[in-house]
């Protein structure tokens, strides 16, 4: 309909009328009404349905003074038809109360007097025309809304990245089909270091207003994860952006999770999500409770950034869910909700997802498809993938000579994570986008060795057990918070070579070093001394040199122009 | 749902009942906007509210913005039923409001 496609509603000039009845009964109407209405057709009662479907009139005027069961049936059929604007079905003539009542109940709208020319007849008919106009206005707005939602669907559809599931075989998710309308959001991405970042959340309200925040949140999440930012930084940035974007009543209740690449540890920030659980393989269920206000309400200075750490073992499951209605039954039966969960988790992850969904919907009394779910199973730890062999590491990098140095003092070390920035420097300045993962890993390993073992003097053997891992990171937080003296210095240099270039990275810390000579010169098992770090570095870099007393290391990375 | 409004000593009490959701938006908003922004403290009596959804939480945030400045005391959420109290707790709203 042409009115629906333009945002401005145009009132129709003429209302179309279908006259139904015997020709004799209708003849007087034609002259009385022909001026003001477009009489599109006349037909006998038994041809009403066909005529109606053909001409789609606004008003149907029926001359049928005597009860007619067939007419009632057709009235019912017309009402069943899918019309954006329903016609007015009007009976006229000398009609008794019973017939009138039957007609109205079958779907008719009104009774008009027998005389088409009378002022009363004309007035009431005109009244019905006004009703039709109001319906059209409503339909116009509805059509606009449908268009908006179609646009939202197309835009948001490009945000949720389905192909990631191939890269994460132990992850399953199901976004509520009505996600567009209830503002649910699921995001998953891997950091250059191989950690898995996950987000599940929901905006309040419905429609476009609820989904408008999805785009900036997704952009921040994907970009910062790709650059290797810490989860807490991502939380803060999302909070900052939502504060400036959303109105007062808007917020994002969400959980952000990071699962370490080895799947032995994880951390979660939960602001307002009622369903976040860690189902242990051994049977216990831990609730990862919401400890913070949702995002987009308080500013960053007031936002609680405390993360919950947890260890993971094979066959543990992480489960997050969001539903606009989850709040409703929250008091109701959390016990029953949590009880049946472990029975839903089977060897087949797709089946597990289905069962968990059914179980939750049943316990929360939700309609089909009103739930968004994220399920991660902790699989067997993969042996550390062999880093790409040295050889042709090529790129389209630039042949410039440059150097860069940064020294990080205790305060900077507390507040600033240099890894994304340094990686970005190497990637952008050198044009080595394809090497981002490798470069990030090198920077990250060197930095963490320098900071944790050098400056903070943490013993890496603590990381060899799952509980030790959590202890290690808590000690790291504490020691970093208390740090008064110390520094980490990064020196980067690039010199062009005939075939590409040579990148040199030197990291020095204020610690007392270690017995690097024990490392030997052979390639170490990646699981060996100090965990992954040194073996990994050795596999990626061309040359690794330690300087006495072991608090300074220089690595060389050669790239070849493709 | 009719909202009963009363005032004493610069504190306005809003008594809600039944469902506190988006359908109450206009009435709720009209009730507190009758007072000049930043001039009053508010008490929202939730003792008769059986159901609250996330839109209602947004409405409380709007009320908080309209109330007098002064931290969490500006808006008191009084006597929530267990289900509603749970919702407020999960959203950690006691960090933004005084929940009694």
Interface residues (C-beta under 8 A of the other chain):
Chain A: X202 X204 X205 X206 X248 X249 X250 X251 X253 X271 X272 X273 X274 X289 X290 X291 X292 X293 X294 X297 X298 X304 X324 X325 X327 X328 X329 X330 X331 X332
Chain B: X22 X51 X52 X53 X54 X55 X57 X58 X59 X61 X62 X64 X65 X81 X82 X83 X84 X85 X86 X87 X90 X91 X92 X93 X95 X96
